């Protein structure tokens, strides 16, 4: 593994990890909450968090909340369970999430949270070894694919293959840590990897994997907020959304700087982040088209028995945001 790959494997956590088929919440802890602090978190690392990285680097959150005498506290969570436990125990107010899995799990467990904004949409891709003879999606029948189960990659893989008549019984999926996934793609011991930034770009730059034509799919990176934060700090909530929106609008006009900030935040090589930016849309909005993409995924999680109850994205997660 070369230095570029090591940097990405060590520094990058763009894929949501630790998804489980059931969540059992222990009794909430007694927490003394500092109402003068806005607690902002993120799940892992992701190129799609660039608006957050830019705003944080430029101290825009601190600047916005200083008017109310609020401090800002930052946290990083490794898994959906970890962040949802923090929401349950009143340990976090706002979280940037690169996949909608955590918030769907949260709502299925009746946690009082909602999707406040989209930070970006990004393009997931089915990657294949560079020297593979596979040329079309239809040829993925009877193949072996790396994918994290119950992730947006998993859903989009099934949807993409289903369109051409390839059912889940027609191919095998396997989960692998990033390091093993890279090795498998280099060795050609698997036929594909349903993955997104920065690993897709890493493989392309190092020429051991390439994107399968017509295999791209859209995914959403979102901002999730506790109901109580909006209720108790209504003006700060408005400023929060404004800061994120301004950072999203700033990126296209300051792309080189935004790429550098993101690379530094993620401890990633500049060339990986630069290429990854091409797969992101910073102008994406939380609108009905977002609902149309998110709802089938929530239904998929129930079908996979990752959640017990149906989750109505429009009615329970973004109703107040859209109105």
C-alpha positions in Angstrom: 0.0 0.0 0.0 1.5 3.3 -1.1 1.6 6.5 0.9 -1.4 7.9 -0.8 -3.5 4.9 0.1 -2.2 4.9 3.7 -3.3 8.5 4.1 -6.7 7.8 2.8 -7.2 4.6 4.8 -6.0 6.2 8.0 -7.6 9.6 7.6 -10.8 8.9 5.8 -13.9 7.6 7.3 -16.4 8.6 4.6 -18.4 5.5 4.8 -20.8 5.1 7.7 -19.7 2.2 9.8 -21.2 0.0 12.5 -24.7 -0.3 11.3 -26.7 -2.8 13.3 -30.0 -4.6 12.8 -31.3 -3.6 16.2 -30.7 -0.9 18.7 -31.4 -1.3 22.4 -31.2 1.9 24.3 -30.1 1.8 27.9 -31.6 4.1 30.5 -30.6 7.7 29.6 -27.8 9.2 31.7 -28.4 12.2 33.9 -26.6 15.0 32.0 -26.0 18.6 33.2 -26.5 20.7 30.0 -24.8 24.0 29.5 -27.4 26.0 27.8 -24.8 28.5 26.7 -23.1 26.0 24.4 -24.1 24.8 21.0 -22.8 21.2 20.6 -22.0 20.3 16.9 -20.9 16.8 15.9 -20.3 14.7 12.8 -20.3 11.0 12.1 -16.9 10.0 11.0 -15.2 12.0 8.2 -16.6 12.7 4.7 -15.8 14.9 1.7 -19.5 15.7 1.8 -18.9 17.6 5.0 -16.9 20.3 3.2 -19.5 23.1 4.1 -19.0 22.2 7.7 -15.3 22.1 7.4 -15.2 25.5 5.7 -17.5 27.1 8.3 -15.6 25.6 11.2 -12.2 26.6 9.7 -13.5 30.2 9.2 -15.1 30.2 12.7 -18.5 31.1 11.2 -20.4 29.1 13.9 -18.6 30.9 16.7 -19.2 34.2 14.9 -22.9 33.5 14.5 -23.6 32.3 18.0 -21.5 34.9 19.8 -24.4 37.3 19.5 -26.3 35.1 22.0 -23.3 34.5 24.2 -23.1 30.9 23.1 -19.8 28.8 22.9 -19.4 26.1 20.3 -18.3 22.5 21.1 -17.3 20.0 18.5 -17.5 16.2 18.6 -16.8 13.3 16.3 -18.8 10.0 16.4 -17.8 6.7 14.9 -21.1 4.9 14.5 -24.8 5.7 14.1 -25.4 4.1 17.5 -22.9 6.3 19.1 -24.4 9.5 17.8 -28.0 8.5 18.5 -27.1 7.6 22.0 -25.7 11.2 22.3 -29.0 12.5 21.0 -30.9 10.3 23.5 -28.8 11.5 26.4 -29.0 15.2 25.5 -25.2 15.3 24.8 -25.4 16.8 21.3 -27.5 19.4 19.4 -26.5 19.2 15.8 -24.9 16.5 13.8 -23.6 16.3 10.2 -24.2 12.9 8.7 -23.0 11.6 5.4 -25.6 8.9 5.1 -29.3 9.0 6.1 -28.9 5.7 8.0 -28.3 7.2 11.5 -31.3 9.6 11.4 -33.6 6.8 10.1 -32.5 4.6 12.9 -33.0 7.5 15.3 -36.5 8.1 14.2 -37.4 4.4 14.2 -36.4 4.6 17.9 -38.6 7.6 18.4 -35.8 10.0 19.1 -36.8 13.7 18.8 -34.6 14.8 15.8 -35.2 16.0 12.3 -33.4 16.7 9.1 -32.7 20.4 9.0 -30.7 20.8 5.8 -28.8 19.0 3.0 -25.1 19.8 3.0 -24.6 18.2 -0.4 -25.5 15.3 -2.6 -22.8 13.1 -3.9 -22.3 10.4 -6.4 -21.9 6.8 -5.3 -20.3 4.4 -7.8 -19.8 0.8 -8.5 -16.1 0.4 -9.0 -14.5 -2.6 -10.8 -10.9 -3.7 -11.1 -9.1 -1.7 -13.8 -8.3 -4.8 -15.9 -11.8 -6.3 -15.5 -13.6 -7.5 -18.6 -17.0 -6.3 -17.3 -18.4 -3.5 -19.4 -22.0 -3.2 -18.4 -24.2 -3.3 -15.3 -26.0 -6.4 -16.7 -22.7 -8.3 -16.5 -22.7 -8.1 -12.7 -24.8 -11.3 -12.7 -23.0 -14.1 -10.8 -20.4 -11.7 -9.5 -19.0 -10.8 -6.0 -19.3 -7.3 -4.8 -18.0 -5.5 -1.7 -20.7 -3.4 0.0 -21.6 -2.3 3.5 -25.0 -3.8 4.2 -27.9 -1.5 5.1 -26.0 1.5 3.7 -27.0 3.8 0.9 -24.4 2.0 -1.2 -26.3 -1.3 -0.5 -29.6 0.2 -1.4 -28.4 1.9 -4.6 -26.6 -1.3 -5.7 -29.7 -3.3 -5.4 -31.8 -0.7 -7.1 -29.3 -0.3 -10.0 -29.0 -4.0 -10.6 -32.7 -4.6 -10.2 -33.5 -2.2 -13.1 -31.6 -4.6 -15.5 -33.2 -7.7 -14.0 -30.3 -8.7 -11.7 -31.8 -9.8 -8.4 -30.0 -10.1 -5.0 -30.0 -13.9 -5.6 -27.9 -13.4 -8.8 -24.8 -12.0 -7.1 -22.9 -12.3 -3.8 -22.1 -9.4 -1.5 -19.4 -9.2 1.1 -18.3 -6.7 3.7 -14.7 -5.7 4.1 -12.7 -3.1 6.0 -11.2 -0.5 3.7 -7.7 -1.9 3.7 -9.0 -5.4 2.8 -11.2 -3.9 0.1 -8.3 -2.1 -1.5 -6.3 -5.3 -1.5 -9.2 -7.4 -2.9 -9.7 -4.9 -5.8 -6.0 -4.9 -6.6 -5.9 -8.7 -6.5 -9.1 -9.0 -8.5 -10.5 -11.4 -5.9 -13.8 -9.5 -6.1 -15.7 -8.2 -9.1 -16.8 -4.8 -7.8 -17.0 -2.4 -4.9 -20.0 -0.2 -4.2 -18.3 2.8 -2.7 -18.1 6.5 -2.7 -15.5 9.3 -2.0 -12.7 9.2 -1.2 -12.1 5.5 -1.9 -13.4 5.7 -5.5 -11.0 8.5 -6.3 -8.1 6.7 -4.5 -8.6 3.7 -6.7 -8.9 5.7 -9.9 -5.8 7.8 -9.1 -3.8 4.7 -8.3 -5.3 2.9 -11.4 -6.4 -0.3 -9.7 -10.1 0.3 -10.1 -12.4 2.3 -12.4 -16.1 3.3 -12.4 -18.5 0.9 -14.2 -20.4 3.0 -16.8 -24.0 3.9 -15.8 -23.6 2.7 -12.2 -23.6 6.1 -10.5 -26.3 6.9 -7.9 -27.2 9.9 -5.8 -26.9 10.0 -2.0 -27.5 12.7 0.5 -25.3 14.2 3.2 -27.5 15.9 5.8 -27.6 18.1 8.9 -29.6 16.6 11.7 -30.9 18.7 14.7 -32.6 17.9 18.0 -36.1 19.2 18.3 -35.2 20.8 21.6 -32.4 22.9 20.0 -34.8 24.5 17.5 -37.4 25.1 20.3 -35.0 26.5 22.9 -32.6 28.4 20.6 -34.8 29.4 17.7 -32.7 32.3 16.5 -29.5 30.3 16.8 -31.2 27.6 14.7 -31.9 30.0 11.9 -28.3 31.3 12.1 -27.0 27.7 12.0 -28.9 27.1 8.7 -27.7 30.4 7.3 -24.1 29.5 8.1 -24.3 26.2 6.3 -26.1 27.7 3.3 -23.4 30.5 3.1 -20.6 27.9 3.2 -22.3 25.8 0.5 -22.6 28.9 -1.7 -19.0 30.0 -0.9 -17.4 26.7 -2.0 -17.9 26.9 -5.8 -16.3 30.4 -5.9 -13.4 29.4 -3.6 -13.0 25.8 -4.7 -9.2 25.5 -4.3 -9.4 26.9 -0.7 -12.3 24.6 0.1 -10.4 21.6 -1.2 -7.4 22.5 0.9 -9.5 23.0 4.0 -11.3 19.7 3.5 -8.0 17.8 2.8 -6.5 19.2 6.0 -9.6 18.4 8.1 -9.6 14.8 6.8 -5.8 14.4 6.7 -6.2 13.5 3.0 -4.0 14.2 -0.1 -5.1 17.2 -2.0 -5.4 15.2 -5.3 -7.9 12.8 -3.8 -10.1 15.6 -2.4 -9.9 17.6 -5.7 -11.2 14.6 -7.7 -13.8 13.8 -5.1 -15.3 17.3 -5.3 -16.3 16.5 -8.9 -18.8 13.9 -7.5 -20.4 16.4 -5.1 -23.2 19.0 -5.6 -23.0 21.8 -3.0 -26.1 23.4 -4.4 -28.4 20.5 -3.4 -31.5 21.4 -1.4 -33.8 19.7 1.1 -36.9 19.5 -1.1 -39.5 17.1 -2.4 -37.0 15.5 -4.8 -34.9 14.7 -1.7 -38.0 13.0 -0.1 -38.4 10.9 -3.2 -34.9 9.5 -2.9 -34.8 9.2 0.9 -38.2 7.4 1.4 -37.5 4.3 -0.6 -34.2 3.9 1.3 -36.1 4.1 4.7 -38.5 1.4 3.3 -35.4 -0.7 2.3 -34.1 -0.6 5.9 -37.4 -1.9 7.2 -37.4 -4.6 4.5 -33.9 -5.6 5.6 -35.1 -5.7 9.2 -32.6 -3.0 10.2 -35.6 -1.2 11.8 -38.9 -2.6 13.1 -41.3 0.3 12.3 -41.9 2.3 9.1 -40.3 5.8 9.0 -42.2 8.4 7.1 -39.5 10.8 5.9 -41.9 13.5 4.7 -44.2 13.3 7.7 -41.8 12.8 10.6 -38.3 13.9 9.6 -38.6 16.9 7.4 -42.2 18.0 7.6 -41.5 21.2 9.6 -38.5 22.0 7.4 -40.4 21.9 4.2 -43.4 23.9 5.4 
